[in-house]
Structure formats: C-alpha cells, structure tokens
C-alpha cells in the first residue's frame, strides 16, 4: 500500500460529543439570521417576515435530512465534495462544490463580522475598522488553538445567545398574546405582490438557517459520528426554527415596520424602548452570538480545505496539521485572512445574499446526489422517504430561480 505525504500528517482528534455538536450547530445557525438579518428580511417580506422564515425553515429541514443520511454513509471532512463525487462522478463538479462551500463559509463569516460592528457601534464609540480587524483575527487565533478548546468556547457562547433569545421572547410575551388576532396579517398573503415579497424574504431568511451543513465537516473529530451526526443536525434545525418563529413574530408586532427595517441592531431596539437596561444586555449578548458564528464559520471552511487537500482537490499546503494543536493550521490562517478581506470590502446584505446563492446551489446538488444514490441502491433508504431529496432539490432550485428572476426584473 502506497503511503502518501498526507498519511504522514498528524490526524484530527475525535473530541466532540453530542452536546458539543448540537451547540456547535445551533451556534452557527443562530448567530446569523435573528441577531443580524431580521430587519432585512422584514424589508423584503414586510409583515409576512415570519412566513418567510417558515418557508426557509422548510427547505432547510428537507435538506438537513439529506445531509444526515449522507454523513453517515460518507463520514469525511469536505463532506459535500465527497457526496457529489459519489453521486455524479464528475471531478470538476466535485472540486467546484468544495470551493463553493468554502466561499459560502468565508462570506457568511464576513457577513457576521459586519453585523458585529453594527451591534458594537450601538454600545461603544470605537473605530469600526479597528473592531472589524481585531475580532476576525482573534477568532482565527482561537480556531488555531484546538478543536475541543474552540468548541467549548462556542458551546459557552451558544448557551449565552440561546438564553438571550429566550429572554427576548419572555420580554415580548405580550406581543405573542396578539398572535391569534393578528394571524391573517402575518401568515395569509392576499396578493401576488405579497407572495413575491415572501419568497424574496425567504431567500434572504434562508441565510439564517445556513449552518447545519457545517456539522458534517467536523465529522472526523466527532465521537460515534454514525449516531451523533444525524441527531445533532435534526435537533439543531428544530430548535433554531422554533426560536426564529417566535422572535420574528415578536419583532414584527413589537416594532414599527420602518424602524425594524432600518435597524442595525434589531433585537436591542426591540426591547430597549420598554426596558433600556435590558436593551443594553441584549446588545452584549448579540455580540457573543455573532462572534460565535464567525468562529464556527472559520472552523468549518478550514476543515473543508483540509479535506479537499487530503483528497488531492486542493493544494497540499491546506492539508498541513499542527502537531501541537492538531488543527489544520495553514487552511485556518488562509480562511481568517480571506474573511477579513471580504468583511472590509462588501456590505452586509450583499454578503448574505451571496452566501444564500452559493449554498442553495450546493443544496440542489446534495439533495440530487442522495436521490441518485437511492435510485442506484448505493445508499439504503431504511425508513427514509426516497422522493424527499428530489423535493428538496426542486425547492432549493425554485428559490434560486426566483431570486435570479427578481434580480433581472
């Protein structure tokens, strides 16, 4: 058997249990949509922003089930690239998917970095440029320190952000009492224009659910991945969807629409009018949430580059693993610097839409891959509805086509 240079590298360490994995997934999902984009989604969908989140959640859930099936069959880093290779046997497509996921991770992290600056500016008068540079470089340094160390930190920050969201829900409980009365205003569109706005909002809201797929790219560092990976993916999506639904309803009913749309720190503005002290605390918690998302995206993108390099689909340098921290040091540094460059050059909404566009293409291919593998008999269905991946591919394609048409029009 031929031994390659990659085989002689130190191996990634399996240190991640189910709880850490769930908190990792929730951290990367929750840090984006609600804390950063709720106002932007309202700008597209208006009062139907909660419905836009539901549409996005449905598409994410179907795709999440496809990921949970594939990660058990092919438990490797750079998972998407491996899945597409097994389904299509097209090396160019495999490589494209790998780099597309890396691109999405970089742009997502840059989006969060810009969101962090918005919340930070509401609390402290410090140079936005300096804040942006320091926070991205600091998160990159933490990602280098070690996977267990990084994930324990993300677990702590995720716990804080979940408590923050529950606090917002508790403070906005009076708004939820109005839901039965206002239900038609939020969930029953009566015109084509409203429907178009909902789908446009869903495209942007879809960014809020990006993150569950990141889990598959740390599979080589997970204990008992065949059991823990599917559970973590499904639990993360269900919990995030529930929190998003409640928060979006409270935000729409609790703030005038024009104020919500213009807000750079929407959850802080939601509670600050009735409770200024709570508003400041929510602002601080939001910073933890967004920082958490930045760190997780850096970890994810660096693991994909590492996995692609191991599969000889990326330069060898990206396969370099530190013998001290057992992390892919070169790919982590490269991703950190790329995130910083993207955050400095592009505005938040442009970054979020670019992320959604790229990841929707990947999701179309992932769902199609599982459908193909079911038809070939390469993957056992075992109680899985075999037509579901095809439905997921068509839903992702529909959302993608809608956005392209709306931009052209």
C-alpha positions as CSV (number, residue, x, y, z in Angstrom):
1,X,0.0,0.0,0.0
2,X,1.4,3.4,-1.0
3,X,1.9,5.9,1.8
4,X,1.4,9.5,0.8
5,X,2.6,12.6,2.5
6,X,-0.9,13.3,3.7
7,X,-0.9,9.9,5.5
8,X,2.2,11.0,7.5
9,X,0.4,14.1,8.8
10,X,-0.9,14.2,12.4
11,X,-4.6,13.2,12.4
12,X,-7.5,15.3,13.6
13,X,-8.6,14.4,17.1
14,X,-12.0,12.9,17.9
15,X,-13.1,15.1,20.9
16,X,-16.6,16.2,20.1
17,X,-19.6,14.6,21.8
18,X,-23.3,15.0,21.0
19,X,-23.9,18.0,23.3
20,X,-20.9,19.9,21.9
21,X,-22.0,19.1,18.4
22,X,-25.6,20.3,18.9
23,X,-24.3,23.6,20.4
24,X,-21.9,23.9,17.5
25,X,-24.8,23.6,15.1
26,X,-27.0,26.0,17.0
27,X,-24.2,28.5,17.3
28,X,-23.6,28.7,13.6
29,X,-27.3,28.8,12.8
30,X,-28.5,31.3,15.4
31,X,-25.7,33.8,15.1
32,X,-26.8,35.0,11.7
33,X,-30.5,35.4,11.0
34,X,-32.1,36.8,14.1
35,X,-29.3,38.8,15.5
36,X,-28.3,40.4,12.2
37,X,-30.9,39.9,9.5
38,X,-34.4,40.0,11.0
39,X,-34.9,43.7,9.9
40,X,-33.5,43.0,6.4
41,X,-35.9,40.1,5.9
42,X,-38.8,42.4,7.0
43,X,-37.6,44.8,4.4
44,X,-38.3,42.2,1.7
45,X,-41.3,40.4,3.1
46,X,-42.9,43.2,5.2
47,X,-45.4,41.9,7.8
48,X,-45.0,38.4,6.3
49,X,-41.4,38.1,7.6
50,X,-42.5,35.2,10.0
51,X,-43.9,33.4,7.0
52,X,-40.7,34.0,5.0
53,X,-38.8,32.3,7.9
54,X,-41.2,29.3,7.8
55,X,-40.6,28.9,4.0
56,X,-36.8,29.0,4.6
57,X,-37.1,26.6,7.5
58,X,-39.0,24.0,5.4
59,X,-36.4,24.0,2.7
60,X,-33.6,23.8,5.3
61,X,-35.3,20.9,7.1
62,X,-35.6,18.7,4.0
63,X,-32.0,19.4,3.0
64,X,-30.9,18.7,6.6
65,X,-32.4,15.2,6.4
66,X,-30.4,14.6,3.2
67,X,-27.2,15.6,5.0
68,X,-28.0,13.4,8.0
69,X,-28.3,10.4,5.7
70,X,-25.1,11.2,3.6
71,X,-22.8,12.0,6.5
72,X,-23.4,8.5,8.0
73,X,-22.6,6.9,4.7
74,X,-19.5,9.0,4.0
75,X,-18.1,10.3,7.3
76,X,-15.3,12.5,6.0
77,X,-14.3,16.2,6.1
78,X,-15.2,18.2,2.9
79,X,-18.4,16.2,3.1
80,X,-20.2,18.0,0.3
81,X,-17.4,17.4,-2.2
82,X,-17.3,13.7,-1.3
83,X,-21.1,13.3,-1.6
84,X,-21.2,14.9,-5.0
85,X,-18.3,12.8,-6.2
86,X,-20.2,9.7,-5.2
87,X,-23.4,10.9,-6.9
88,X,-22.2,12.4,-10.2
89,X,-18.6,11.1,-10.7
90,X,-17.5,14.4,-12.2
91,X,-14.2,15.6,-10.7
92,X,-14.7,19.2,-11.9
93,X,-18.1,19.3,-10.2
94,X,-16.7,17.8,-7.0
95,X,-14.0,20.5,-6.9
96,X,-16.4,23.3,-7.7
97,X,-18.8,22.2,-4.8
98,X,-15.9,22.1,-2.3
99,X,-14.7,25.6,-3.2
100,X,-18.3,26.9,-3.3
101,X,-18.9,25.7,0.3
102,X,-15.6,27.4,1.3
103,X,-16.7,30.5,-0.4
104,X,-20.1,30.4,1.4
105,X,-18.3,29.9,4.8
106,X,-16.0,32.8,4.1
107,X,-18.8,35.2,3.0
108,X,-21.0,34.1,5.9
109,X,-18.3,34.8,8.4
110,X,-17.7,38.2,6.8
111,X,-21.4,38.9,7.0
112,X,-21.4,38.2,10.7
113,X,-18.3,40.4,11.2
114,X,-20.2,43.3,9.6
115,X,-23.2,42.5,11.8
116,X,-20.9,42.6,14.9
117,X,-19.7,46.1,14.0
118,X,-23.3,47.2,13.8
119,X,-24.1,46.0,17.4
120,X,-20.8,47.1,18.8
121,X,-21.2,50.6,17.5
122,X,-24.6,50.8,19.3
123,X,-22.8,50.2,22.6
124,X,-19.2,51.6,22.2
125,X,-17.7,54.5,20.4
126,X,-14.6,52.8,18.9
127,X,-13.3,52.8,15.3
128,X,-15.4,50.3,13.3
129,X,-12.4,49.4,11.1
130,X,-10.3,48.5,14.2
131,X,-13.1,46.5,15.7
132,X,-13.5,44.5,12.5
133,X,-9.9,43.7,12.1
134,X,-9.4,42.7,15.8
135,X,-12.4,40.5,16.1
136,X,-11.7,38.5,12.9
137,X,-8.0,37.9,13.7
138,X,-8.9,37.0,17.3
139,X,-11.4,34.4,16.2
140,X,-8.9,33.0,13.8
141,X,-6.4,32.6,16.6
142,X,-8.9,30.7,18.7
143,X,-9.7,28.4,15.8
144,X,-6.0,27.6,15.6
145,X,-5.8,26.7,19.3
146,X,-7.6,23.4,19.1
147,X,-11.0,21.9,18.1
148,X,-12.1,21.0,21.6
149,X,-11.0,24.3,23.0
150,X,-12.7,26.1,20.2
151,X,-15.9,24.1,20.6
152,X,-16.1,24.5,24.3
153,X,-15.9,28.3,23.7
154,X,-18.6,28.1,21.1
155,X,-20.7,26.0,23.4
156,X,-20.5,28.7,26.1
157,X,-21.3,31.5,23.7
158,X,-24.2,29.5,22.2
159,X,-25.7,28.9,25.6
160,X,-25.5,32.7,26.2
161,X,-27.2,33.5,22.9
162,X,-29.9,31.0,23.5
163,X,-30.6,32.4,26.9
164,X,-30.7,35.9,25.3
165,X,-33.3,34.8,22.7
166,X,-35.4,33.2,25.5
167,X,-35.1,36.5,27.4
168,X,-36.3,38.4,24.3
169,X,-39.3,36.0,24.0
170,X,-40.1,36.5,27.7
171,X,-39.9,40.3,27.4
172,X,-42.1,40.2,24.2
173,X,-44.7,37.8,25.6
174,X,-47.3,40.5,25.4
175,X,-46.8,40.6,21.6
176,X,-47.4,36.8,21.3
177,X,-50.7,37.2,23.1
178,X,-51.8,39.2,20.0
179,X,-50.9,36.4,17.6
180,X,-54.3,34.9,17.2
181,X,-55.8,38.3,16.4
182,X,-53.0,39.3,14.0
183,X,-52.6,35.8,12.4
184,X,-54.0,36.8,9.0
185,X,-51.7,39.9,8.8
186,X,-48.6,37.7,9.3
187,X,-49.5,34.4,7.6
188,X,-52.3,34.9,5.0
189,X,-50.9,36.7,1.9
190,X,-53.7,38.0,-0.4
191,X,-51.8,39.3,-3.5
192,X,-49.2,38.2,-5.9
193,X,-47.0,41.1,-4.7
194,X,-47.2,39.8,-1.1
195,X,-46.2,36.3,-2.4
196,X,-43.2,37.7,-4.3
197,X,-42.1,39.6,-1.2
198,X,-42.4,36.4,0.9
199,X,-40.2,34.4,-1.4
200,X,-37.7,37.3,-1.7
201,X,-37.6,37.4,2.1
202,X,-37.3,33.6,2.3
203,X,-34.2,33.8,0.1
204,X,-32.6,36.2,2.5
205,X,-34.0,34.4,5.5
206,X,-32.5,31.1,4.2
207,X,-29.1,32.6,5.2
208,X,-30.4,32.4,8.8
209,X,-30.6,28.6,8.6
210,X,-27.2,28.1,7.0
211,X,-25.0,26.3,9.5
212,X,-26.5,22.8,10.0
213,X,-24.4,21.6,7.0
214,X,-21.3,22.8,8.7
215,X,-21.6,19.9,11.1
216,X,-20.7,17.3,8.5
217,X,-17.3,19.0,8.0
218,X,-16.1,18.2,11.6
219,X,-17.3,14.6,11.4
220,X,-13.7,13.3,11.6
221,X,-13.5,14.9,15.0
222,X,-16.8,13.6,16.4
223,X,-17.3,10.6,18.7
224,X,-19.7,7.9,17.3
225,X,-20.5,10.0,14.2
226,X,-23.0,7.5,12.8
227,X,-25.3,8.2,15.8
228,X,-24.4,11.7,16.9
229,X,-24.3,13.4,13.5
230,X,-27.9,12.8,12.4
231,X,-29.2,13.7,15.8
232,X,-27.3,16.9,16.0
233,X,-28.4,18.1,12.6
234,X,-32.1,17.4,13.2
235,X,-32.1,18.9,16.7
236,X,-30.2,22.0,15.7
237,X,-32.7,22.8,12.9
238,X,-35.8,22.1,15.0
239,X,-34.6,24.3,17.9
240,X,-33.4,27.1,15.6
241,X,-36.7,27.1,13.6
242,X,-38.8,27.4,16.8
243,X,-36.7,30.3,18.2
244,X,-36.8,32.1,14.8
245,X,-40.6,31.7,14.5
246,X,-41.2,33.2,18.0
247,X,-38.7,36.0,17.6
248,X,-39.8,37.1,14.2
249,X,-43.4,37.4,15.3
250,X,-42.4,39.4,18.4
251,X,-40.2,41.7,16.2
252,X,-42.9,42.3,13.6
253,X,-45.6,43.0,16.2
254,X,-43.3,44.9,18.7
255,X,-41.6,47.4,16.4
256,X,-43.0,49.7,13.7
257,X,-42.0,48.1,10.3
258,X,-40.0,51.1,9.1
259,X,-37.9,51.2,12.3
260,X,-37.3,47.4,12.2
261,X,-36.2,47.6,8.6
262,X,-33.7,50.3,9.2
263,X,-32.3,48.9,12.5
264,X,-28.6,47.8,12.6
265,X,-29.3,46.1,16.0
266,X,-32.9,44.9,15.7
267,X,-33.2,42.8,18.9
268,X,-31.7,45.5,21.0
269,X,-34.0,48.1,19.5
270,X,-37.0,45.7,20.2
271,X,-36.5,45.7,23.9
272,X,-34.8,49.0,24.6
273,X,-37.9,51.1,24.3
274,X,-39.6,49.5,27.4
275,X,-36.5,48.4,29.2
276,X,-33.3,50.3,28.4
277,X,-31.2,48.2,30.7
278,X,-32.4,45.0,29.0
279,X,-31.7,46.6,25.6
280,X,-28.0,47.0,26.6
281,X,-27.8,43.5,27.8
282,X,-29.3,42.1,24.6
283,X,-26.8,44.2,22.7
284,X,-24.0,42.5,24.6
285,X,-25.5,39.0,24.2
286,X,-25.9,39.7,20.5
287,X,-22.1,40.4,20.3
288,X,-21.5,36.9,21.8
289,X,-23.8,35.3,19.2
290,X,-22.2,37.0,16.2
291,X,-18.7,36.3,17.4
292,X,-19.7,32.7,17.8
293,X,-20.9,32.5,14.3
294,X,-17.6,34.0,13.0
295,X,-15.5,31.4,14.8
296,X,-17.7,28.5,13.7
297,X,-17.5,29.5,10.0
298,X,-13.8,29.8,10.2
299,X,-13.5,26.3,11.6
300,X,-15.9,24.9,9.0
301,X,-14.2,26.5,6.0
302,X,-10.7,25.5,7.1
303,X,-11.9,21.8,7.5
304,X,-13.2,21.8,4.0
305,X,-10.0,23.0,2.6
306,X,-8.2,20.4,4.7
307,X,-10.5,17.6,3.5
308,X,-10.1,18.7,-0.2
309,X,-6.3,18.7,0.2
310,X,-6.4,15.2,1.6
311,X,-8.4,14.2,-1.4
312,X,-5.9,15.9,-3.7
313,X,-8.5,18.5,-4.8
314,X,-6.8,21.5,-3.2
315,X,-3.1,22.5,-2.8
316,X,-1.2,20.2,-0.4
317,X,-0.4,23.1,2.0
318,X,-4.0,23.1,3.1
319,X,-3.6,19.5,4.5
320,X,-0.9,20.7,7.0
321,X,-1.9,19.8,10.6
322,X,-0.2,21.3,13.6
323,X,1.5,18.7,15.7
324,X,0.9,20.9,18.7
325,X,-2.8,21.7,18.4
326,X,-3.9,19.0,15.9
327,X,-5.7,21.7,13.8
328,X,-5.2,22.4,10.1
329,X,-3.0,25.5,10.7
330,X,-2.4,26.7,7.1
331,X,-6.0,26.5,6.0
332,X,-7.2,28.2,9.2
333,X,-4.8,31.2,8.6
334,X,-5.8,31.4,5.0
335,X,-9.5,31.4,5.7
336,X,-9.1,34.0,8.5
337,X,-7.3,36.5,6.2
338,X,-9.8,35.9,3.4
339,X,-12.8,36.5,5.8
340,X,-11.1,39.8,6.9
341,X,-10.7,40.9,3.3
342,X,-14.3,40.1,2.4
343,X,-15.7,41.9,5.5
344,X,-13.7,45.0,4.7
345,X,-14.9,45.3,1.1
346,X,-18.6,44.2,0.9
347,X,-21.8,45.4,2.7
348,X,-23.9,43.0,4.9
349,X,-26.9,42.4,2.6
350,X,-24.7,41.8,-0.4
351,X,-22.6,39.2,1.6
352,X,-25.8,37.5,2.9
353,X,-27.4,37.1,-0.5
354,X,-24.1,35.9,-2.0
355,X,-23.9,33.3,0.8
356,X,-27.5,32.1,0.2
357,X,-27.0,32.0,-3.6
358,X,-23.9,29.8,-3.3
359,X,-25.2,27.5,-0.6
360,X,-28.5,26.9,-2.5
361,X,-26.5,25.6,-5.5
362,X,-24.8,23.2,-3.1
363,X,-28.1,22.1,-1.6
364,X,-29.6,21.4,-5.0
365,X,-26.6,19.1,-5.7
366,X,-26.6,17.5,-2.3
367,X,-30.3,16.6,-2.5
368,X,-29.9,15.4,-6.1
369,X,-27.0,13.3,-5.0
370,X,-28.9,11.4,-2.3
371,X,-31.8,10.9,-4.8
372,X,-29.4,9.4,-7.3
373,X,-27.8,7.2,-4.7
374,X,-31.2,5.9,-3.6
375,X,-32.1,5.0,-7.2
376,X,-28.8,3.2,-7.7
377,X,-29.1,1.3,-4.4
378,X,-25.8,2.7,-3.2
379,X,-27.5,4.0,0.0
380,X,-30.2,2.1,1.9
381,X,-33.4,4.0,2.4
382,X,-34.1,2.4,5.8
383,X,-37.4,4.2,6.5
384,X,-36.3,7.3,4.6
385,X,-38.8,8.7,2.0
386,X,-36.7,8.3,-1.1
387,X,-38.6,11.0,-3.0
388,X,-37.8,13.6,-0.3
389,X,-34.3,14.5,-1.6
390,X,-35.9,15.3,-5.0
391,X,-38.4,17.5,-3.4
392,X,-35.6,19.3,-1.5
393,X,-33.6,19.8,-4.8
394,X,-36.7,21.2,-6.5
395,X,-37.5,23.6,-3.6
396,X,-33.9,24.9,-3.5
397,X,-33.9,25.3,-7.3
398,X,-37.2,27.2,-7.1
399,X,-35.9,29.6,-4.5
400,X,-32.7,30.1,-6.6
401,X,-34.6,30.7,-9.8
402,X,-37.0,33.1,-8.2
403,X,-34.1,35.2,-6.9
404,X,-32.4,35.3,-10.3
405,X,-35.6,36.3,-12.0
406,X,-36.3,39.0,-9.4
407,X,-32.8,40.5,-9.8
408,X,-33.1,40.5,-13.7
409,X,-36.6,42.0,-13.5
